[in-house]
Amino acid sequence: MLTSVSTERFVALDVHQRYVVVGAVNAGQQIVLSPRRVESC
């Protein structure tokens, strides 16, 4: 029998002209993606 595991995640984006900051947490508010800055090309 297959069981269902909740994979609900919440992602935050902080968009600027030259970079984006992204981070994510799961339904239990545990960090799954630490906030990080992504520069544009």
PDB file of N, H, CA, C and O in Angstrom:
ATOM      1  N   MET A   1       0.842  -1.179   0.000  1.00  0.00           N
ATOM      2  CA  MET A   1       0.000   0.000   0.000  1.00  0.00           C
ATOM      3  C   MET A   1       0.888   1.244   0.000  1.00  0.00           C
ATOM      4  O   MET A   1       1.866   1.312   0.745  1.00  0.00           O
ATOM      5  N   LEU A   2       0.554   2.203  -0.816  1.00  0.00           N
ATOM      6  H   LEU A   2      -0.240   2.148  -1.421  1.00  0.00           H
ATOM      7  CA  LEU A   2       1.292   3.457  -0.867  1.00  0.00           C
ATOM      8  C   LEU A   2       0.737   4.435   0.160  1.00  0.00           C
ATOM      9  O   LEU A   2      -0.473   4.513   0.373  1.00  0.00           O
ATOM     10  N   THR A   3       1.626   5.165   0.781  1.00  0.00           N
ATOM     11  H   THR A   3       2.608   5.102   0.608  1.00  0.00           H
ATOM     12  CA  THR A   3       1.181   6.204   1.714  1.00  0.00           C
ATOM     13  C   THR A   3       1.531   7.561   1.135  1.00  0.00           C
ATOM     14  O   THR A   3       2.510   7.706   0.403  1.00  0.00           O
ATOM     15  N   SER A   4       0.736   8.530   1.465  1.00  0.00           N
ATOM     16  H   SER A   4      -0.059   8.412   2.060  1.00  0.00           H
ATOM     17  CA  SER A   4       0.942   9.881   0.968  1.00  0.00           C
ATOM     18  C   SER A   4       1.749  10.686   1.983  1.00  0.00           C
ATOM     19  O   SER A   4       1.431  10.706   3.171  1.00  0.00           O
ATOM     20  N   VAL A   5       2.780  11.337   1.504  1.00  0.00           N
ATOM     21  H   VAL A   5       3.039  11.320   0.539  1.00  0.00           H
ATOM     22  CA  VAL A   5       3.599  12.195   2.345  1.00  0.00           C
ATOM     23  C   VAL A   5       3.371  13.631   1.894  1.00  0.00           C
ATOM     24  O   VAL A   5       3.464  13.941   0.706  1.00  0.00           O
ATOM     25  N   SER A   6       3.071  14.504   2.852  1.00  0.00           N
ATOM     26  H   SER A   6       2.996  14.252   3.817  1.00  0.00           H
ATOM     27  CA  SER A   6       2.839  15.901   2.512  1.00  0.00           C
ATOM     28  C   SER A   6       4.139  16.553   2.046  1.00  0.00           C
ATOM     29  O   SER A   6       5.147  16.519   2.751  1.00  0.00           O
ATOM     30  N   THR A   7       4.105  17.133   0.878  1.00  0.00           N
ATOM     31  H   THR A   7       3.286  17.161   0.306  1.00  0.00           H
ATOM     32  CA  THR A   7       5.272  17.834   0.350  1.00  0.00           C
ATOM     33  C   THR A   7       4.934  19.309   0.146  1.00  0.00           C
ATOM     34  O   THR A   7       5.544  19.987  -0.681  1.00  0.00           O
ATOM     35  N   GLU A   8       3.973  19.786   0.897  1.00  0.00           N
ATOM     36  H   GLU A   8       3.478  19.235   1.568  1.00  0.00           H
ATOM     37  CA  GLU A   8       3.578  21.182   0.779  1.00  0.00           C
ATOM     38  C   GLU A   8       4.742  22.076   1.195  1.00  0.00           C
ATOM     39  O   GLU A   8       5.332  21.890   2.259  1.00  0.00           O
ATOM     40  N   ARG A   9       5.064  23.046   0.344  1.00  0.00           N
ATOM     41  H   ARG A   9       4.585  23.197  -0.520  1.00  0.00           H
ATOM     42  CA  ARG A   9       6.159  23.975   0.607  1.00  0.00           C
ATOM     43  C   ARG A   9       5.708  25.391   0.285  1.00  0.00           C
ATOM     44  O   ARG A   9       4.834  25.608  -0.553  1.00  0.00           O
ATOM     45  N   PHE A  10       6.308  26.325   0.953  1.00  0.00           N
ATOM     46  H   PHE A  10       7.018  26.149   1.634  1.00  0.00           H
ATOM     47  CA  PHE A  10       6.010  27.735   0.741  1.00  0.00           C
ATOM     48  C   PHE A  10       7.305  28.428   0.343  1.00  0.00           C
ATOM     49  O   PHE A  10       8.310  28.345   1.049  1.00  0.00           O
ATOM     50  N   VAL A  11       7.270  29.109  -0.792  1.00  0.00           N
ATOM     51  H   VAL A  11       6.453  29.177  -1.366  1.00  0.00           H
ATOM     52  CA  VAL A  11       8.461  29.739  -1.349  1.00  0.00           C
ATOM     53  C   VAL A  11       8.272  31.255  -1.334  1.00  0.00           C
ATOM     54  O   VAL A  11       7.204  31.764  -1.677  1.00  0.00           O
ATOM     55  N   ALA A  12       9.322  31.965  -0.931  1.00  0.00           N
ATOM     56  H   ALA A  12      10.189  31.552  -0.652  1.00  0.00           H
ATOM     57  CA  ALA A  12       9.287  33.426  -0.918  1.00  0.00           C
ATOM     58  C   ALA A  12      10.286  33.968  -1.933  1.00  0.00           C
ATOM     59  O   ALA A  12      11.419  33.493  -2.026  1.00  0.00           O
ATOM     60  N   LEU A  13       9.852  34.959  -2.682  1.00  0.00           N
ATOM     61  H   LEU A  13       8.932  35.344  -2.606  1.00  0.00           H
ATOM     62  CA  LEU A  13      10.722  35.637  -3.643  1.00  0.00           C
ATOM     63  C   LEU A  13      10.714  37.132  -3.339  1.00  0.00           C
ATOM     64  O   LEU A  13       9.654  37.737  -3.183  1.00  0.00           O
ATOM     65  N   ASP A  14      11.890  37.711  -3.257  1.00  0.00           N
ATOM     66  H   ASP A  14      12.751  37.219  -3.384  1.00  0.00           H
ATOM     67  CA  ASP A  14      12.044  39.150  -3.078  1.00  0.00           C
ATOM     68  C   ASP A  14      12.762  39.636  -4.327  1.00  0.00           C
ATOM     69  O   ASP A  14      13.975  39.471  -4.456  1.00  0.00           O
ATOM     70  N   VAL A  15      12.018  40.230  -5.241  1.00  0.00           N
ATOM     71  H   VAL A  15      11.032  40.364  -5.136  1.00  0.00           H
ATOM     72  CA  VAL A  15      12.530  40.555  -6.577  1.00  0.00           C
ATOM     73  C   VAL A  15      13.007  42.008  -6.630  1.00  0.00           C
ATOM     74  O   VAL A  15      12.272  42.932  -6.280  1.00  0.00           O
ATOM     75  N   HIS A  16      14.252  42.189  -7.075  1.00  0.00           N
ATOM     76  H   HIS A  16      14.849  41.439  -7.359  1.00  0.00           H
ATOM     77  CA  HIS A  16      14.848  43.509  -7.253  1.00  0.00           C
ATOM     78  C   HIS A  16      15.261  43.646  -8.715  1.00  0.00           C
ATOM     79  O   HIS A  16      15.113  42.705  -9.495  1.00  0.00           O
ATOM     80  N   GLN A  17      15.771  44.800  -9.079  1.00  0.00           N
ATOM     81  H   GLN A  17      15.891  45.564  -8.445  1.00  0.00           H
ATOM     82  CA  GLN A  17      16.161  45.015 -10.480  1.00  0.00           C
ATOM     83  C   GLN A  17      17.337  44.133 -10.905  1.00  0.00           C
ATOM     84  O   GLN A  17      17.369  43.659 -12.040  1.00  0.00           O
ATOM     85  N   ARG A  18      18.303  43.908 -10.009  1.00  0.00           N
ATOM     86  H   ARG A  18      18.277  44.293  -9.086  1.00  0.00           H
ATOM     87  CA  ARG A  18      19.514  43.183 -10.403  1.00  0.00           C
ATOM     88  C   ARG A  18      19.702  41.850  -9.706  1.00  0.00           C
ATOM     89  O   ARG A  18      20.659  41.135 -10.003  1.00  0.00           O
ATOM     90  N   TYR A  19      18.820  41.497  -8.791  1.00  0.00           N
ATOM     91  H   TYR A  19      18.042  42.077  -8.550  1.00  0.00           H
ATOM     92  CA  TYR A  19      18.930  40.219  -8.094  1.00  0.00           C
ATOM     93  C   TYR A  19      17.587  39.805  -7.507  1.00  0.00           C
ATOM     94  O   TYR A  19      16.655  40.604  -7.418  1.00  0.00           O
ATOM     95  N   VAL A  20      17.510  38.539  -7.111  1.00  0.00           N
ATOM     96  H   VAL A  20      18.267  37.890  -7.183  1.00  0.00           H
ATOM     97  CA  VAL A  20      16.330  37.961  -6.472  1.00  0.00           C
ATOM     98  C   VAL A  20      16.799  37.241  -5.215  1.00  0.00           C
ATOM     99  O   VAL A  20      17.844  36.591  -5.224  1.00  0.00           O
ATOM    100  N   VAL A  21      16.030  37.356  -4.131  1.00  0.00           N
ATOM    101  H   VAL A  21      15.181  37.884  -4.124  1.00  0.00           H
ATOM    102  CA  VAL A  21      16.305  36.582  -2.929  1.00  0.00           C
ATOM    103  C   VAL A  21      15.202  35.537  -2.826  1.00  0.00           C
ATOM    104  O   VAL A  21      14.020  35.869  -2.920  1.00  0.00           O
ATOM    105  N   VAL A  22      15.581  34.268  -2.634  1.00  0.00           N
ATOM    106  H   VAL A  22      16.541  33.998  -2.558  1.00  0.00           H
ATOM    107  CA  VAL A  22      14.613  33.171  -2.590  1.00  0.00           C
ATOM    108  C   VAL A  22      14.858  32.328  -1.340  1.00  0.00           C
ATOM    109  O   VAL A  22      15.996  32.155  -0.904  1.00  0.00           O
ATOM    110  N   GLY A  23      13.782  31.813  -0.780  1.00  0.00           N
ATOM    111  H   GLY A  23      12.857  31.953  -1.134  1.00  0.00           H
ATOM    112  CA  GLY A  23      13.854  30.917   0.372  1.00  0.00           C
ATOM    113  C   GLY A  23      12.580  30.095   0.434  1.00  0.00           C
ATOM    114  O   GLY A  23      11.579  30.458  -0.183  1.00  0.00           O
ATOM    115  N   ALA A  24      12.602  28.975   1.183  1.00  0.00           N
ATOM    116  H   ALA A  24      13.415  28.679   1.684  1.00  0.00           H
ATOM    117  CA  ALA A  24      11.416  28.119   1.254  1.00  0.00           C
ATOM    118  C   ALA A  24      11.342  27.393   2.593  1.00  0.00           C
ATOM    119  O   ALA A  24      12.363  27.066   3.197  1.00  0.00           O
ATOM    120  N   VAL A  25      10.113  27.147   3.043  1.00  0.00           N
ATOM    121  H   VAL A  25       9.283  27.412   2.552  1.00  0.00           H
ATOM    122  CA  VAL A  25       9.853  26.353   4.248  1.00  0.00           C
ATOM    123  C   VAL A  25       8.798  25.308   3.911  1.00  0.00           C
ATOM    124  O   VAL A  25       8.052  25.450   2.941  1.00  0.00           O
ATOM    125  N   ASN A  26       8.745  24.240   4.736  1.00  0.00           N
ATOM    126  H   ASN A  26       9.350  24.125   5.524  1.00  0.00           H
ATOM    127  CA  ASN A  26       7.713  23.221   4.531  1.00  0.00           C
ATOM    128  C   ASN A  26       6.505  23.545   5.402  1.00  0.00           C
ATOM    129  O   ASN A  26       6.476  24.585   6.059  1.00  0.00           O
ATOM    130  N   ALA A  27       5.520  22.672   5.411  1.00  0.00           N
ATOM    131  H   ALA A  27       5.544  21.826   4.877  1.00  0.00           H
ATOM    132  CA  ALA A  27       4.282  22.913   6.155  1.00  0.00           C
ATOM    133  C   ALA A  27       4.531  23.011   7.654  1.00  0.00           C
ATOM    134  O   ALA A  27       3.737  23.628   8.364  1.00  0.00           O
ATOM    135  N   GLY A  28       5.617  22.418   8.155  1.00  0.00           N
ATOM    136  H   GLY A  28       6.262  21.917   7.579  1.00  0.00           H
ATOM    137  CA  GLY A  28       5.976  22.490   9.563  1.00  0.00           C
ATOM    138  C   GLY A  28       6.872  23.677   9.877  1.00  0.00           C
ATOM    139  O   GLY A  28       7.415  23.765  10.979  1.00  0.00           O
ATOM    140  N   GLN A  29       7.034  24.586   8.932  1.00  0.00           N
ATOM    141  H   GLN A  29       6.593  24.514   8.037  1.00  0.00           H
ATOM    142  CA  GLN A  29       7.853  25.787   9.034  1.00  0.00           C
ATOM    143  C   GLN A  29       9.331  25.486   9.258  1.00  0.00           C
ATOM    144  O   GLN A  29      10.045  26.266   9.889  1.00  0.00           O
ATOM    145  N   GLN A  30       9.783  24.349   8.734  1.00  0.00           N
ATOM    146  H   GLN A  30       9.203  23.716   8.221  1.00  0.00           H
ATOM    147  CA  GLN A  30      11.202  24.009   8.748  1.00  0.00           C
ATOM    148  C   GLN A  30      11.808  24.509   7.439  1.00  0.00           C
ATOM    149  O   GLN A  30      11.213  24.353   6.373  1.00  0.00           O
ATOM    150  N   ILE A  31      12.970  25.097   7.526  1.00  0.00           N
ATOM    151  H   ILE A  31      13.453  25.224   8.393  1.00  0.00           H
ATOM    152  CA  ILE A  31      13.614  25.648   6.329  1.00  0.00           C
ATOM    153  C   ILE A  31      14.049  24.515   5.405  1.00  0.00           C
ATOM    154  O   ILE A  31      14.782  23.617   5.819  1.00  0.00           O
ATOM    155  N   VAL A  32      13.597  24.559   4.155  1.00  0.00           N
ATOM    156  H   VAL A  32      13.002  25.288   3.819  1.00  0.00           H
ATOM    157  CA  VAL A  32      14.013  23.579   3.153  1.00  0.00           C
ATOM    158  C   VAL A  32      14.938  24.221   2.113  1.00  0.00           C
ATOM    159  O   VAL A  32      15.642  23.518   1.387  1.00  0.00           O
ATOM    160  N   LEU A  33      14.935  25.547   2.045  1.00  0.00           N
ATOM    161  H   LEU A  33      14.364  26.118   2.635  1.00  0.00           H
ATOM    162  CA  LEU A  33      15.858  26.293   1.191  1.00  0.00           C
ATOM    163  C   LEU A  33      16.210  27.574   1.932  1.00  0.00           C
ATOM    164  O   LEU A  33      15.384  28.478   2.058  1.00  0.00           O
ATOM    165  N   SER A  34      17.436  27.644   2.418  1.00  0.00           N
ATOM    166  H   SER A  34      18.107  26.910   2.315  1.00  0.00           H
ATOM    167  CA  SER A  34      17.879  28.840   3.137  1.00  0.00           C
ATOM    168  C   SER A  34      17.816  30.043   2.207  1.00  0.00           C
ATOM    169  O   SER A  34      18.057  29.915   1.007  1.00  0.00           O
ATOM    170  N   PRO A  35      17.496  31.207   2.755  1.00  0.00           N
ATOM    171  CA  PRO A  35      17.455  32.406   1.905  1.00  0.00           C
ATOM    172  C   PRO A  35      18.784  32.591   1.190  1.00  0.00           C
ATOM    173  O   PRO A  35      19.850  32.512   1.801  1.00  0.00           O
ATOM    174  N   ARG A  36      18.706  32.839  -0.107  1.00  0.00           N
ATOM    175  H   ARG A  36      17.840  32.903  -0.603  1.00  0.00           H
ATOM    176  CA  ARG A  36      19.921  33.066  -0.880  1.00  0.00           C
ATOM    177  C   ARG A  36      19.656  34.105  -1.954  1.00  0.00           C
ATOM    178  O   ARG A  36      18.550  34.218  -2.483  1.00  0.00           O
ATOM    179  N   ARG A  37      20.685  34.847  -2.256  1.00  0.00           N
ATOM    180  H   ARG A  37      21.583  34.755  -1.826  1.00  0.00           H
ATOM    181  CA  ARG A  37      20.607  35.906  -3.258  1.00  0.00           C
ATOM    182  C   ARG A  37      21.099  35.359  -4.588  1.00  0.00           C
ATOM    183  O   ARG A  37      22.163  34.744  -4.658  1.00  0.00           O
ATOM    184  N   VAL A  38      20.329  35.581  -5.634  1.00  0.00           N
ATOM    185  H   VAL A  38      19.465  36.080  -5.576  1.00  0.00           H
ATOM    186  CA  VAL A  38      20.680  35.131  -6.986  1.00  0.00           C
ATOM    187  C   VAL A  38      20.849  36.381  -7.851  1.00  0.00           C
ATOM    188  O   VAL A  38      19.907  37.147  -8.056  1.00  0.00           O
ATOM    189  N   GLU A  39      22.059  36.565  -8.347  1.00  0.00           N
ATOM    190  H   GLU A  39      22.824  35.943  -8.180  1.00  0.00           H
ATOM    191  CA  GLU A  39      22.374  37.747  -9.175  1.00  0.00           C
ATOM    192  C   GLU A  39      21.900  37.545 -10.610  1.00  0.00           C
ATOM    193  O   GLU A  39      21.856  36.417 -11.101  1.00  0.00           O
ATOM    194  N   SER A  40      21.550  38.630 -11.275  1.00  0.00           N
ATOM    195  H   SER A  40      21.586  39.547 -10.877  1.00  0.00           H
ATOM    196  CA  SER A  40      21.186  38.538 -12.688  1.00  0.00           C
ATOM    197  C   SER A  40      22.456  38.547 -13.531  1.00  0.00           C
ATOM    198  O   SER A  40      23.532  38.895 -13.045  1.00  0.00           O
ATOM    199  N   CYS A  41      22.324  38.168 -14.772  1.00  0.00           N
ATOM    200  H   CYS A  41      21.450  37.885 -15.166  1.00  0.00           H
ATOM    201  CA  CYS A  41      23.488  38.098 -15.678  1.00  0.00           C
ATOM    202  C   CYS A  41      23.946  39.446 -16.113  1.00  0.00           C
ATOM    203  O   CYS A  41      24.908  39.556 -16.872  1.00  0.00           O
TER     204      CYS A  41
END
